[in-house]
Structures are given as structure tokens and as C-alpha cells.
Amino acid sequence: MNNNNGFTLIELLTVLAILTILMGIAVPRTYHIRENAALNIDVNNAKLIKNNMDIHYSVYEKWPNSLEDLFGPGKYLKARPVIQSRSGKLLIGENGIVQVISGSNVYWCSKGLDTAITEILK
């Protein structure tokens, strides 16, 4: 009588193939989730900057000359926000324009696209 308690090679290869297929499905989806979360952080930072630019405008009746008027000790924001997404850019322009651009998509814009961009936040 042959009493073998182990797995056969076919059973092990079948399980390995099933796990490989499942990982091939799961891993790309988690990458998109992380990239979308990073873009959402950039959009929220852009809204925060825009709100503080509006506060600066309401107090001084002019737009800030540079981002240094908004960031720093005793200012509206303590530090410049960091760009989270790999392909995203946070653009600050004249007259209170704030945009988050990733590739050819504008994710949030406070004004129109016709306003000149003067500073890129890195």
C-alpha cells in the first residue's frame, strides 16, 4: 500500500498559476488607487492655497506678489505643500488662478485656462 501524504507537482503548479493570475489582477488596481489618492491630495492643497489667496486678497485688496507672501512662520500657511502624484503639477498664476494638471487633464481650476501661469510649485 502506497501512503503518500504530500502534494503532487501538478497540484502545486495549479495553485501557483491561480495565485499568479490573481496577483496580476490585484496589483495594477492598487497602483491606480494610490495615484488617484495622490491627485486628490494635490487638489485639496490647491483648494487650500486658493482659499488663502482669497483671504490675502480680501485683507490687502491685491493678489500676493509671490507664494512667499502665503507660506512661512506667521503667514497663512506654515509650509509649501508637496506635490504627491508622480505626474501632477500644481500651478499658481496671476489673479488667483490655481490649477492641478496631470498629463493633459486639469483636475481643478479656480479661474479660466486663459490666465497666464507665473509660478510652478515644486
C-alpha positions, 0 to 999 in steps of 0.5 A: 500500500502506497501512503503518500501524504504530500502534494503532487507537482501538478497540484502545486503548479495549479495553485501557483498559476491561480495565485499568479493570475490573481496577483496580476489582477490585484496589483495594477488596481492598487497602483491606480488607487494610490495615484488617484489618492495622490491627485486628490491630495494635490487638489485639496492643497490647491483648494487650500492655497486658493482659499488663502489667496482669497483671504490675502486678497480680501485683507490687502485688496491685491493678489500676493506678489509671490507664494512667499507672501502665503507660506512661512512662520506667521503667514497663512500657511506654515509650509509649501505643500508637496506635490504627491502624484508622480505626474501632477503639477500644481500651478499658481498664476496671476489673479488667483488662478490655481490649477492641478494638471496631470498629463493633459487633464486639469483636475481643478481650476479656480479661474479660466485656462486663459490666465497666464501661469507665473509660478510652478510649485515644486 
